[in-house]
Structure formats: C-alpha cells, structure tokens
Amino acid sequence: MDWASKYRPKHMDEVVGNSTALRQMVEWGRTWTRESRPLILYGKPGTGKTSSVYALAADLNWEVIELNASDQRTKDVILRIAGTSSQTGSLTGAERKVILLDEADNLHGTADRGGARAILEVIRTARQPVILIANDLYQIPAEIRSRSDPVQFRALPARSIVPRLRFICSSEHLSCGDEALKDIAEAAHGDMRAAITMLEAAAIGREALVEADISTSRKDERSTIFDLVAAVFGKPGGEDLMKISYEVDETPDTLAQWIEANLGHINDADRYSRAYQCLARSDEYIGLTFRHQYYTLWRYASLLMILGVSDAAGGAGIHARIQSPERWRKMGSYRKQKAVRTGMLDKVSSGLHMSQHSLRDTYLSLVSALADRDPTTFARDFSLDSDELNLLIHDKARAQKVVKTLADEEKKREKEREAAEKREQKRAAAATPGAEDADRRMSSPDSKNRQAAGAPEQAGPSQEEPEKDKKSQKTLFDGF
C-alpha cells in the first residue's frame, strides 16, 4: 500500500488544514435532513476533499457509495447505483449512506453521456446525503450548482504539511531533517498527497533523508497554459516568458487561441491594436508552417505571439478569470445541445413506442404542437427537464416554470408520503403497548383461573368435531 493511502486520515480531527470547510461539513452532517442541500467540495487536488468525506462518514457511522472518473458515469449507471442508493437504507448497519460523486467537473465524452442530468435527478429525489467533489466549481453545470452548497478547500500551506510528513517519517522509522521536509512541502504547492508521494519516492532504499535527496523526487513543476497567459499579460520579461512557454505542453496554434481569447484584458485601444497585429503576424507563420510542413517557423510564431503581445500589453495584467478560446466554449455548448436533444428524443420515442429516427424525421412537429398545448402533462409523462421541454415548446422561461411547478409538486407529494409514514409509525407504536397490556392481562392469575374454569366447556365440542366429520364423510373425496 502506498503511503498516501496508508496515512489517509480516518477521522475529521486527523484532516490537515481547511478548518472552516471541515466545520461546514461537520455541521451539515450532524443536522442533515431530507430537505438539506447536497455539498460541492471544490479546490485543488490533494487538499483533502475526498479524505474528509470518508473521515466524516466514519465519524457519523455512514456508509460511502462512490462513483469517480474511473467508472462509467452514464445516466443509466448513475441512476442504477447512486439513484437507488440515495433512496434506500444501508444493509451494513450504518445509520445512513452518503453518495459521493468524485470529479463531478469531469463529466464529458461518450462514457459520461447524460450523467449531469442523472446527477440532477439524484439530487431532486435523494433520501440520503449527497456530496460532489470537483477541482473547478464552474465546470459543474449551473443547474447542479444552484441546487447545492459549495465548500471551498484551499491549498495547504507548507507549514501545515511539514508536521504530517514528520509524523509519517516517525511511523516509518525514517530519519529526515526539517530542511528536507520543508523542501518537500514547498515543492508540493499545497498538495498533501503529492508531498507524501514525494517523501515516499525519496525514501526508497534509504534510512535517512537529507536535502540533497529531495531533488529526484520533486513534483513535476512545469507551468500550465494558465501560467503562460497570466505571464503574457503581466510584467514584460523576455527570458522568463520564453522559459514558461517551453514548459507549457501546447503547440503555437493552440497558444494563439488562448492569447486571443484574453486580449480583452488590454483596455488601451492603441496597445490592443498592436497586440492584435503581433498575433495576426504570428498566425501567418503558423499558416506557413502547416502549408510547407516547415516547423522551424513555429519559433517565430511563438516569439511574436508571446513577446510581441506581452510588450504591447505593457503589463496590463489579468484582473478576471482567464478565458478559454471562444471556439472551445462554442464546441462545449454544441455538445451540450446535442446531449439535450438526444436525451429528449430518447425519452419521448421510448414513451411513444417508436424509433428516434421516426420521431425526429416525421412526428417531431406534431409532438411539439402537443407539448406546446399542455407542457405540464407532457413534461410529467415523459420526465423532461427544462432544457428538453424547451426544445419542443421553444420558450425557455415557460419550460423552466413548468418544470419548477412539477418539482414543487413532487416535493409536496414527498412530504405527504413522509407524513403518512410518520403517522403509520406512530399508530404502530401506539398499538404495541396495548398488545402488551393484553398479554399481561392474559398472563395474570385471575385470567389463568378463568381459563381453567372454562376449559371443560370448550373441550366438549372440540372432541366431538372429529366424530361429526367421520359421520359426514360418505366418499373418498369428501372433505377435499
């Protein structure tokens, strides 16, 4: 077992850092009811999000049902596993089951088709606690975010990581100096899991660690595209900028798209124009590269788009969220629209017992007219969400209102069912003491005397019955 798993915290008081987030989780867990909203734990990797869920579950005697990116997370899988689990009790003796969806911001591609809508359905109908985990809160669909409470986990400071590393060294009988531990903690950049992994890697074949042993186990510290974009619009500096660009694993044509998407951070019109001229000139070199397959020209494209734009920006800086290329955002929007359309066709065609092809090519106009006439009944019968209903009635506000009304009705019915269950439980509890009183009365001495006195009178008929039966049986089949 690797050290990161071996020394994972077992209880909440063992989790390092993020005390505010941990308090929010504990309060949520202790006061959880069916009306409680799910939690979204978000933040950088290695800050204790998943570990804190398991620690909370251990403290509250909850069972954890987890789905992560290594599992298929299609709509059917999520509803079969998380959906069923969220509405049933535990078979292990645990008080509750917490449904944990890890990497909830990574629901993309064919393997996760329909997963976001299924998560929304689980949230709406869950009778058990639900927790989602993500690195980027804003990669989770807005419909899910609006129905959940976010809890932020921040990167751990090095001073919080060092004591945990020291404890692991002591447990593993490994001698390690404070400077070496401090180097590991700083190299991890707030990632506890990475720090423990680096410590384990450095300790292989050694009984003692010194500062010189740490360099071979340091975390990959290459810069990301976000670091480069921030640097381009930050303080100009040729050598530092090019060093960062060499560490970024992106081609110049991709870099150009990222830089173009963030040119709006330059407020001065003249500087903005100069930056665009540099970017346009670099695009010419990119075109020549692909046309002639002469990749040496990429060097000039990179210099123009990075140093040229940086000089034109003049240290404007980025004071808002770094934007991804517009083309990528549109592609994401198109994928979402396609997924919504596929989901709507699947639900309606299944309900009408026809193929999606027939519905799309022949009957879609008729079905749209029927949905527009009575959207509430249509959405209820086919379990449509607001996006799917909007495709049919072409009125987003109306579709949202209809789906909200249905959701409110479902909540009302759920409360009525819960109230009925409670009344039934009270009725059963009230009936139980009465039955016990009757048993006590039957077992009392007076009752036994009365039964003994009446026994002969009851014995006669019971003994005569078999004789009567014998006399009344005329054939072999009598009595059957």
N, C-alpha and C positions, 0 to 999 in steps of 0.2 A: 504494500500500500504506500502511495506517495505521501510525503509529509503534509501537503496541503489538505488531503483527505483525512489523514491520521489526526491532525491537530485542528480539525474544524470544530468550532465552538458547539458544545452540546446544550448550553443554556444561555439565556439572554444576558446574564451577568458576565459571560465569557466573551461576548462580542466586543471587538475593539472599535472605539470611536462612534461617531454619529449618534450621540446620546439623545438628541432631540427626535430623530427619526425612530429610535428604539422606543422612546416613551410613547410616541404616537401609536406605534404598533401594539404595545402592551395595553394601552387604554382601549384601543379598538378591539383587541381580542377579548379583554375582560368584560366589555359591555356589549359584545356582539349580539344582535337580534336579526331576525329575517328582514327587517327594514334597513339594516346597515348597508352602506355602500361598499363595493369592493375597494381594495387598495391597489395603487400602482406604485411599486418601488422602482425608482429610476436613478441612474447615476453611472459613473464609470465602472468598468469591470474591476473585480477584486475589492470592492468596498464593503462587502458583507451582506448583500441583498438576499441572495439565496440562503446563505447560512443563517441569517436572522429569522427567516421563515421557519426553518427546521428547528431552530432553538425555541422560537415562540410556541411551535406545536408541541415540543417536548415539555415545556413548562405548563401548558394548558391541557396536556393529555389529549391532543388532537392527532389524527392520522393525516398524512400528507399524500395527496394524489397529484403527481407531477406530470406535465407534458412539456417537453422542450423541443428545440430545433432538430434534435436527432430523431424525433418521432415524426411520422406523417401527421399533419395537422389540418386535414381537410375538414369540411363541415361535418361529414358523417362520423369521422373519428372523434372529433371534439364532442359532438353531441352524444356519441355512444359511451365515451369514457368520462369526460368531465360533466356532461349534461346529466347522465344517470347518477353519477357520484354526488352531484350537487343537490340531489333531491332525495337521497336515501341515507340512512344511518350507517354507522360503522359496524362491521362484523368482528372487529378485533377488541372490542371493549372500550375503544376510545370514545370520549364524550362527543366529539364532532370530527368531521373531515374537512380539511382546508384544501381547496382546489387551487393548485399552483401552476400558472402558465408562465414558464420562463421564456425569455427572448420574445416577448409579445410584440416588439417592434420589428421583428424579422419574419412577418407573415407575408411572404412573397412567393411567386412562382407557382408552378403546377401542383407541387406537393402540398401546398397550403391553400388550395383554391377553396373559397367560401369560408375559410377559417375565421376571418374577422366577424362575419355575420353570425357564425355559430357562437363565438365568444359573447357577442351581444345578446344572443338568445339565452345563453347560460346565465349571464348577469341578470337578465329580466326574471328568470324563473328559479334562481338558485335558492335552496333552503339551507345551504351550508356556506361557510365563509369562502370568498374567492380573492386571490391575490395574483396580480400580474407583475412581471418583472421586465424591465426594459433598460437599455443604455440611453436611448434618446426618447424622451417623453413624446415629442412631436411627430415621431414616426408611427405612433399608435393612432388609429382612426379617431376622428373627433367625436364620433358617436359613442365610442367606448370611454374616451377621456371625460366626456360630460357626465357620465354615469358613475364615475369613480373618484376617489380621493387620492391625489398624488402625494407621495412621501419621498423627499429627495435624500439620497445618500451621496455625501461629498467624499472627494479623495482624502485618504488618511494622511495626516502629517507624519513626517519621518519620526518625530519624537514619540508618536503613538505606536509605530511599527516596531521600533527597537526593543521595547520590553517583551513583546511577543516572541521575537527572534531569540532573545536571550533565554526565555523560558524553554524554547524548543532545543536550544543548544544544551541546556542543563539536562533536559529529559533524554537527549541522545548521547550524553556524556561526551560532548564536543566542546573543546576549548576554543573560544573565539573572542578576540579583543573588541572593545567598544568601537574603535575606529572602523574596523571591518564591518561590524553590524550597521554602523551609521552609513557607510558607503552603500551597502545593500539597500537599506531603507530609502535612501535618496534616489538610487537608481531605479527603484520600483515606481516612482512617481505616484504614490498614493495607492498602489495596488498591493494589498496584503498577500494575495495568492501568488503574485509574481515574486514578491520578496521571499516568501517561503520556498518557492521553487528554485530561486537563485541560490539561497542558502544550501538547499539540498544538493544542487549541482556542484557547488564549490566544495562541499564536504565529502564528496565521493573519494574514497581511498585515503582520507586524512583523519587524524585525530585532533588536529588543531588548525585553526584558520588565522591567517594574517592578512593584512591589507592587500598584499600582492596577489593573493589567491583569488580575489574577488573579480578581477577584470575578465576572466574567462567565463564567468557565469552571469555577466551583466545582461539585463533585459535588452532586447532589440530597441534601440533608441532612435531609429530612423524617423525623420519628420514625415508628417502627413500632408495631404493636399490642403488641409485647413491651415496648417502652419505656414505653408508657402504663400497662400493667398493673403493671409494676415500680414506676412512679412513684405509682400509686394506693395501693399498699401500703407505700410508702416514707415519706419525711418529708412531712407535710402542707404544702401550699403552693398556695393557690388560683390565683394568676396563672400560675405555671409549669405546673401541671396542665392548665389550660384551654388554654394555648399548645400543649402537646404534643397535646392532644385535637384541636385544629384541624388539626394536621399529619397526623394519622392518617386514612387514607382508608377509614374504616369507618363504617357507619350505627349509630345508637344501639342498635338491636335486636341487632346483632352484638356491640357493645361490652358490652352487658349479659350476654350469654352468656359472654364471656371473663372478665368480673369475677366472675360467679357460680362459674365453674369453679375459681377460685383463692381463694374465701372461706375455704377450709380452712386457709390460712396464718394466720388470726386465731385464736389459741389461747384468748384470754379469752372466756368464754361471753357476758358482757354486751355486749362490743364486737361479737361475732359476731352477736348478735341485732339490735343497732342497725344493723349493716351490711346485714343481710337486709331489715330494714324499709325502709331507703332504697332498696334495689334493687327491692323489691316496689312501692313508691310510684312509682318511675321506670317500672316496667312498666305501670302504669295509664296514664301519659301516652303511652307507646308504643302501647297499645291504642286510646286515643282518637285518636291521630294516624292510624292506619290506618282506623279506623271513620269518621272525618269528613273524612279527607284534608286535615287542617289541620296542616301540617308545622311550623308555628311552635312547636307543643307539644314538638317534639323537643328544643328548647333546655332546657326544664325537666327533661325526662328525663335529658339529659346532665349537668346540674348535680347532680341527685340521685344518680345512679349514680357520678359521679366525685368530686365534692366531699364528698357525704354519706358514701359508703363510705370515702373517704380519712380523713375526720375520725373515723369510727367505728373504723377500723383503728388509728389512733394511731401510725402509723409502725412497724407490726409487721414490715414488710419481708418479702421472699421469700427463703427460705433453701433452696429446692429448685428444680427445673425448673418453669418456667411451664407450666401445663396448658392444652391446648386444650379447647374446650367438649365435654362428655361426648357430646352428640348427634352431634358431628362424629366422635368416636372410634368411636361405635357404627356410624355410616354407613360408616366405613372398614372396620370389622370385617365388616359385611354385604357390602360389595363384595368383600372377600377370600373370604368364604364362597361367594359366588356364583361367583367365578372358579374356586375349587377344584371346586365342583360341576360347572361347565361343562367343566372340564378332564377330570374323571373320566368324565363321560358321553361326551365326545368319544373318549377312548381306548378305553373298553370297547365302545361302539357300533361303532366302526371295526373293532375286533378280532372282534366277533361278526357283522359284516356286517348291521347293522340300523340304523334311524334312532334318533337320540337320543329322539325322541318316543315310539317304541315301547318303548325300554328304560326310560324314566322312568315311563311310564303302565302298562305291562303286565308287564315282566320284572324290574323292579328288586328286588323281594322275593326272587325266585328267584336272581338274580345275587348278592345279599347273602348268601344262605344258602351258595352255592357258595364265595364268598370267605371266609366265616367258617370253613368246613370245612378249607380249605387256603389260608390267606392268603399263604404264601410263594410257592407256584406261581402264584397269581392275580396277585400284585404283580409277579412276574418276567415273566409272559406279557404283561401289559398295561402294563408300565413305569410303575406307580403310585408316587407318593411317599407319605409317611406321612399327610399330610392327606387325600389322595384315598382311600387304603385305609381310613382311619378312618371316612369317610362310609359305607363298606359294612359294616364289622365292628363299628362303634360301640365301639371300645376303643383309645383313643389310645396308651396305653403299649405295648400289643401291636403296634399298627401301626408305631410307632417302632422297636421291637425287630426286627420283620420286615425293615423297610427298611434298618436298620443292618446286619443279617446279610447282606442282598443286596449292600450296598455293600462290606462286607468281602470277600465272595466275589469281587466284581468287581475289587477291588484285588489280591487273591491271583492271579486269572487274569491281570491286567495284569503283575504281577511275573513270573509264569511265562512270559508272552509275551516280556517284555524279556529274561529269562534265556535263552530259546530263541534270540532274535535275536543275543544276545551270543555264544552257543555257535556259532551258524552263522557269525558274522563271524570268530571265532577259527579255525574249521575252514577257512574260505575263505582266511584269512591264512596258515594253516599249509600249505595245498595250493599256494599260489602259489610259495614258494621251491623246492618240489620240481619244479614245472614248469620253473622257470628252470634248475635243475640239469640237467634232461633236455635242455633246449635247448642248454646249454653242452656237454653230452656229445656231442650230435648235431653240433655245430659244431666239435668238436675234430679235429685232423689224423688221428688214428687212425680215428675214425669215418668221416671222408671217404674214407680209403683202403679201409676195409671196404666202404663203399657202392659205391666204384668197382670193387672186385674182384667184387662180387656183381651188378653191373649187367647183364652179358651173360646170366646165368642167368635174370633176371627179364624180359629183353627178349623172349625167345622166345615164351612163352605170350601175352604182351600183343599180339604181332604176329600170332599165329595166330588169336586170337579173332575178328577180323572175318571171316577166311576161313571159320571154322566157322559163323559166323552166316549168311554168304551161302549156304552149302550147305544149312543147315537151313531156310531160308525158302522155302516152297512156294507161298504165295499172297500177294496184296497186303496181307492183313490179319494175316499172321503177324508177331509182334513187338509188336502193339498190345494 
